[in-house]
Amino acid sequence: MSDDPKPNGEGKKTTRDYDVGKGKPPKGSQFQPGVSGNPSGRPIRPPKLRKAMSEILNRDITLTVNGQKKTMVTQDALLFSLITKALKAPVKHQLDVIDLLRELEKEWPTNFNTLFDEED
């Protein structure tokens, strides 16, 4: 048991050319230059639903309308399809679609005239 430090505090003392204490860890424990303290980094979060939906609804798609191919934004195509099907439905369903469009217009203005414009 000669390796145990002496009870009165006399023992091996290492000499350092810098201070060690609170906020000053030993050199071996410090972050090395150019090496991240968190090598794996923050995990990638899945995209927010609103952002993903916005990206999908703003993509261009091509549809055949009255025998002609039309390119439009997915959002417009979805509304076009909804309106087309509502025209064949009972009046109650048509009124439901009109109410839905009014709600959408408050948050998400759409120019319905662009649905039927000729392409350049």
N, C-alpha and C positions, 0 to 999 in steps of 0.2 A: 503494500500500500504506500509505497514511497512516491507513486505518481500523483496521489491526491494533493490538491492545493492545500496549503497550510491554512488553518483556521484564522490566523491573524491577518490574512490578505496578502501575505508575502508568497509569491509564486512567480511563474514565468510571465513576464510582461512582453508583449510584442511591441515593437517600435514601428510607428506609422509616420509617414511624412504628411499626413492629412488628418483632419478631425473626424471622429466617429461619434455619433450620438443621435439625438432625435432629429429626423429629417436628413441625416447624413449616414447612409448605410455603408458598410464596408465595400471596398472596390469590387470584390468578387460577387456581391449581391446586386450591384447596380446594373441598369440596362446597358447593354453594349451598344456603341454607336452603329447605326444602320440596321439594327435588329429590332423588330417590333416587339413591344411588351405583350401584345396579343396576336400571335402569329396566325391563328385561324380567323381572326376578325369577327365582326358582328355577322350573324347569319342573315342571309338575304331573305327579306320578307316577301310574302306573296303580294302581287299588285292589288291595290284597292279595287273593290268591285266597281265603284263609280268610274275609275280611270279605265279599267278593262272594258266596261260597257261603252264608254265614250269612244274608245279606239275602234271597237267593233262597229258601232253605229256610224262612224265617219268613214268607213271603207267604201270604195266604189264597187258596185256590182252591175252586171249587165242583165237586163230583163227583156223579154219579148212582149211588147204592148201593141195590140192591134196588128200583129204580123211584122212589126218593126223592132229592131233592137234598140234599147235605150240604156244608157249608162247613168246611174244615179247613186246617190249615197244610200247606204243600207237603211238609215233612219227614214228617208223618204220612201224607199221601196216598201218598208214595213207598213207605213201609214197608207200608202197606195193600195197595198193588198188588203188591209183592214177595211178601207173605204169600199173597195170593189166587192168584198164579201158582204159588207153591211148593206149594200144596195140590193142584194138578192135576199136579204133577211127580212123578217117582220119589222114593222115600224118601231116597236119597242126597242129592238136591238139597234136600229138606226139611231134612235134618240140616245141610247147609251154611248154609241160611238161619238156622237156630236158632243156629249158631255165630256167624254174622255179627251177629245181634241181641244175643247176649251181649257181644260186643266193643263194639258200639255203646252198649249200656246202661252200660258202665263209663265212657265218655267223655261220653255224650250221653243222659241219662235221658229217657225218653219214657213217658208214661202212655197205654198202649194202650186203656184203658177210654174215653178221650175220643173215640176214633175212632167209636164206635158210640152215643154219647150223643145223645139227641134235642136238637135246637136249641131255644132259647127264643124 
